[in-house]
Amino acid sequence: MPVQSKNARHHPTLRRICAVAALVCAPAAMPAHAAEFPDHPIKLVVPFPPGGPTDLVSRVIAKKMSEDLGQQVVVDNRPGANGNIGGEMVAKAPADGYTVLYNTSSIALSPALYKKLPYDVKRDFAPVAMTAMVPLVLEVNAKVPANTVAEFVSWLKANPGKMTYGSAGNGNVTHLAAFLFLQANGLDAVHAPYKGSAPALTDLAGGQVQFMTDTINSSLPFIRDKRMKALAVTSLTRSSQLPDVPTVAETVMPGFEVGAWQGMMVPAKTPPEIVKKLNAATLKALAAPEVRASLAAQGAEPRGTSPEAYGKYVAQELDRWRKVVKDSGVTLD
């Protein structure tokens, strides 16, 4: 190997050339994953069944994100255990941005409902963005002899413990919303949990259960074709999709509000640059007129936040539902 002379090693011109070369080559030494992300399809894990309210919204957003990112965002349904199966899958996935959790408000409920969870919300996930808020609707089978909330309350009081209400699963917001309504009004009914909203709504329409509180987006087709009756919505203001349906707050429970919010999270320690790219693609998708129109048609209200704002919101909801669950006595263990 040629030996460099002492003069060559200390020549000022050579030193300058080497310094410039070092600067030019420095970016190549930086992690390549952030700059190249994404270079293959992204898996969007939806911890609920196909055809349900969460699945419907997630697919609309995923399709638009695919266009912006230049890679397919593929929905992967992993239902079960109130969303915990899908949550655990993402929590244990590589922190590279290619496995994303499309979570619902159930992620804030589970820590209060389960003594042992296979993940910790604050420790194992990094927030990406809040995507949507979906009001719930108190609905009954078409044959139930009640057309208003007051009539419904009277009917249940006359039949304590004889009627059954469905939900998307034990501890799901659709379960707790109905539970809180019953508790506040001194009512007694049997809970029938399902693996998602779709099968629960099918049985409600068929009369196997008599009522439930479910998201507006999944319930609208059944309400519009008269297979069930909408008595009230759980948001503080009326829904544009059901403008003639009153809120629970304006009927028998002033101030009552429960919503099914949705968002995206990735495994903790995912590089901030990748989180920012996912957030930007999410916000761009939610701003698209066709996405907003599609979500509105389903009764979902498009949101869109920074990762920091979503993390703060999730923390507040964790505190809120911990108190609600404690006060109600509901447990899934």
C-alpha positions in Angstrom: 0.0 0.0 0.0 1.5 3.4 -0.9 2.6 5.4 2.1 1.3 9.0 2.2 4.1 11.5 2.7 4.2 13.8 5.7 3.8 16.9 3.4 0.8 15.4 1.7 -0.9 14.6 5.0 -0.6 18.2 6.2 -1.1 20.0 2.9 -3.9 22.7 3.4 -5.6 22.0 0.1 -5.9 18.3 0.9 -7.2 19.1 4.3 -9.9 21.3 2.8 -10.8 18.7 0.2 -11.2 16.1 2.9 -13.3 18.4 5.0 -15.7 19.0 2.1 -15.9 15.3 1.3 -16.8 14.6 4.9 -19.7 17.0 4.8 -20.9 15.6 1.5 -20.8 12.1 2.8 -22.3 12.8 6.2 -26.0 12.4 5.2 -25.2 9.0 3.9 -24.2 8.0 7.4 -27.6 9.0 8.8 -30.3 6.4 9.3 -31.8 5.6 5.9 -35.1 4.3 7.1 -36.6 7.7 7.8 -35.6 9.2 4.4 -36.8 6.1 2.5 -40.0 5.5 4.4 -42.2 4.0 3.2 -40.6 1.6 0.6 -43.1 -1.2 1.0 -46.8 -1.6 2.1 -47.9 -0.5 5.5 -50.2 -2.7 7.6 -53.0 -0.8 9.3 -54.2 -3.1 12.1 -58.0 -2.6 12.8 -58.8 -4.6 16.0 -62.4 -5.0 15.0 -64.3 -7.1 12.4 -64.7 -6.1 8.7 -67.9 -4.1 8.1 -68.1 -2.5 11.5 -68.0 1.2 12.2 -64.2 1.4 12.8 -63.4 -0.7 9.8 -65.5 1.5 7.5 -63.8 4.7 8.5 -60.3 3.2 8.5 -60.6 2.0 4.9 -61.6 5.4 3.6 -58.6 7.0 5.3 -56.2 4.2 4.3 -57.1 4.4 0.7 -56.3 8.2 0.6 -53.1 7.7 2.6 -51.9 5.1 0.1 -52.1 7.7 -2.7 -50.0 10.2 -0.7 -47.4 7.8 0.6 -46.9 6.0 -2.7 -47.3 2.6 -0.9 -50.4 0.6 -0.1 -51.8 1.1 3.4 -53.5 -2.3 3.9 -56.2 -2.8 6.5 -55.6 -6.0 8.6 -58.6 -6.9 10.8 -57.6 -8.5 14.1 -60.8 -8.6 16.1 -61.2 -9.8 19.7 -60.9 -9.0 23.4 -62.3 -5.5 23.1 -59.5 -4.5 20.7 -56.7 -5.9 22.9 -55.6 -8.6 20.4 -54.8 -6.1 17.7 -53.4 -3.7 20.3 -50.9 -6.4 21.6 -49.9 -7.2 18.0 -48.9 -3.7 17.3 -47.3 -3.1 20.6 -44.9 -6.0 19.9 -44.3 -5.1 16.3 -41.1 -3.6 15.1 -40.9 0.2 15.6 -40.4 1.0 12.0 -43.7 2.6 11.0 -44.9 -0.4 8.9 -47.4 -1.6 11.5 -49.9 1.0 12.6 -52.8 0.5 15.1 -56.1 2.1 14.1 -57.4 2.4 17.6 -60.7 3.4 19.1 -61.7 4.8 22.5 -61.5 1.2 23.7 -57.8 1.8 24.2 -58.7 4.2 27.0 -61.2 1.8 28.5 -59.2 -1.4 28.7 -56.7 -0.3 31.3 -59.6 0.3 33.7 -61.4 -2.8 32.8 -58.6 -5.4 32.8 -56.3 -6.0 35.7 -53.7 -7.5 33.3 -53.1 -6.2 29.8 -50.5 -7.4 27.4 -49.5 -3.8 26.8 -49.3 -0.4 28.4 -50.9 2.4 26.5 -48.5 5.1 27.5 -45.4 3.0 27.5 -45.9 0.8 24.4 -47.4 3.2 21.9 -46.5 6.5 20.2 -49.5 8.6 19.1 -49.8 9.6 15.5 -53.2 11.5 15.2 -56.8 11.5 16.2 -58.8 10.8 13.1 -62.5 10.9 13.8 -65.3 11.1 16.4 -68.5 9.1 16.0 -71.5 9.8 18.1 -73.5 6.8 19.4 -77.3 6.3 18.9 -79.7 4.8 21.3 -81.7 2.5 19.1 -84.4 -0.2 19.5 -85.8 -3.0 17.4 -88.7 -1.8 15.2 -91.2 -3.8 17.2 -90.3 -2.3 20.6 -93.3 -0.3 21.8 -91.4 2.9 22.4 -90.9 5.9 20.0 -89.2 8.3 22.5 -86.6 8.1 25.2 -89.2 8.7 27.9 -91.4 5.9 26.5 -88.4 3.6 26.3 -87.5 4.3 30.0 -91.0 3.6 31.1 -91.1 0.3 29.0 -87.9 -0.9 30.6 -89.1 0.0 34.1 -92.2 -2.1 33.5 -90.0 -5.1 32.4 -87.0 -5.2 34.8 -84.4 -7.7 33.7 -86.5 -9.0 30.9 -84.9 -7.2 27.9 -81.5 -7.6 26.4 -79.1 -5.1 24.9 -76.3 -5.9 22.5 -72.9 -4.3 22.2 -69.7 -4.6 20.2 -68.1 -6.4 23.1 -67.6 -6.4 26.8 -66.2 -3.1 28.0 -66.6 -1.6 24.6 -67.8 2.0 24.6 -71.1 0.7 23.1 -71.4 -1.4 26.2 -70.5 1.2 28.8 -72.6 3.9 27.2 -75.7 1.7 27.5 -74.7 0.6 31.0 -74.3 4.2 32.1 -77.7 5.1 30.6 -79.4 2.2 32.4 -77.6 2.9 35.7 -78.5 6.6 35.7 -82.1 5.9 35.1 -82.5 3.0 37.5 -83.1 0.4 34.8 -82.2 -3.3 34.6 -81.5 -5.2 31.4 -79.3 -8.2 30.3 -76.1 -7.5 28.4 -75.3 -9.6 25.3 -71.7 -8.8 24.1 -70.8 -9.6 20.4 -67.5 -9.6 18.5 -68.1 -6.3 16.8 -71.0 -4.1 15.9 -72.0 -5.9 12.7 -73.3 -9.1 14.3 -74.9 -7.2 17.1 -76.8 -5.0 14.7 -77.9 -8.0 12.7 -79.4 -9.6 15.9 -81.0 -6.3 16.9 -82.7 -6.0 13.6 -83.8 -9.6 13.9 -85.2 -9.1 17.3 -82.8 -11.4 19.2 -81.9 -8.3 21.3 -84.2 -5.4 21.9 -81.9 -2.3 22.0 -78.3 -1.1 22.0 -76.2 2.1 21.8 -74.0 1.9 18.7 -72.2 4.2 16.5 -74.2 6.2 14.0 -72.2 5.2 11.0 -72.9 1.4 11.3 -76.5 2.0 12.4 -77.6 4.3 9.7 -78.5 1.6 7.1 -80.7 -0.2 9.6 -82.4 3.0 10.7 -83.0 4.3 7.2 -84.7 1.0 6.1 -86.9 1.0 9.2 -85.4 -2.2 10.7 -84.8 -0.3 13.9 -85.8 3.0 15.5 -83.4 5.7 16.6 -84.5 7.3 19.9 -81.6 9.6 20.7 -77.9 10.4 19.9 -75.2 10.6 22.6 -73.5 13.7 21.4 -74.3 17.1 23.0 -75.6 18.4 19.6 -77.8 16.6 17.1 -76.2 14.7 14.2 -76.5 16.1 10.7 -77.3 12.5 9.6 -80.2 12.3 12.0 -81.4 15.9 12.5 -84.8 14.9 13.7 -83.5 12.6 16.5 -82.9 14.4 19.8 -79.9 14.0 22.0 -80.0 12.1 25.3 -78.9 15.3 26.9 -82.0 17.1 25.8 -84.4 14.3 26.9 -83.8 12.5 30.2 -80.1 13.1 31.0 -78.8 16.7 30.8 -75.1 16.9 30.0 -74.8 13.2 28.9 -72.2 12.8 26.2 -70.3 9.7 25.0 -68.5 9.3 21.7 -66.5 6.7 19.9 -63.3 8.4 18.9 -60.7 6.9 16.6 -57.0 7.5 15.9 -53.7 6.0 14.9 -50.8 4.8 17.0 -47.5 3.1 16.3 -45.1 1.1 18.5 -43.1 3.1 21.0 -39.7 4.2 19.8 -40.8 4.5 16.2 -38.5 7.3 14.8 -40.0 10.8 15.2 -39.4 11.4 11.5 -41.6 8.4 10.5 -44.3 9.4 13.0 -44.3 12.9 11.3 -44.7 11.4 7.9 -47.6 9.2 9.0 -49.2 12.2 10.7 -48.8 14.4 7.6 -50.4 11.7 5.4 -53.2 11.2 7.9 -54.0 14.9 8.0 -53.8 15.2 4.2 -56.3 12.4 3.9 -58.7 13.9 6.4 -58.6 17.2 4.6 -59.5 15.7 1.2 -63.1 16.7 0.2 -64.0 13.1 -0.8 -62.8 11.7 2.5 -64.7 14.2 4.5 -67.9 13.6 2.5 -67.5 9.9 2.9 -67.0 10.1 6.6 -69.9 12.6 7.0 -72.2 10.2 5.1 -71.4 7.6 7.8 -72.0 10.0 10.6 -68.3 10.3 11.5 -66.9 13.7 12.2 -63.3 14.1 10.7 -60.7 15.3 13.2 -57.0 15.6 12.7 -54.4 16.5 15.4 -50.7 16.6 16.0 -49.1 13.5 17.7 -48.6 15.6 20.8 -52.3 16.7 20.9 -53.5 13.2 20.4 -51.2 11.9 23.2 -52.6 14.5 25.6 -56.2 13.6 24.6 -55.6 9.9 25.2 -54.1 10.6 28.6 -57.2 12.6 29.5 -59.5 9.8 28.4 -57.5 7.3 30.3 -58.2 9.3 33.5 -61.9 9.9 32.6 -62.8 6.3 32.0 -60.8 5.0 35.0 -63.1 7.0 37.2 -66.3 6.0 35.2 -65.4 2.3 35.4 -64.6 2.5 39.1 -67.9 4.3 39.8 -69.9 1.8 37.7 -68.2 -1.3 39.1 -67.7 -2.8 35.6 -64.8 -5.3 35.4 -63.8 -7.8 32.8 -61.5 -9.9 34.9 
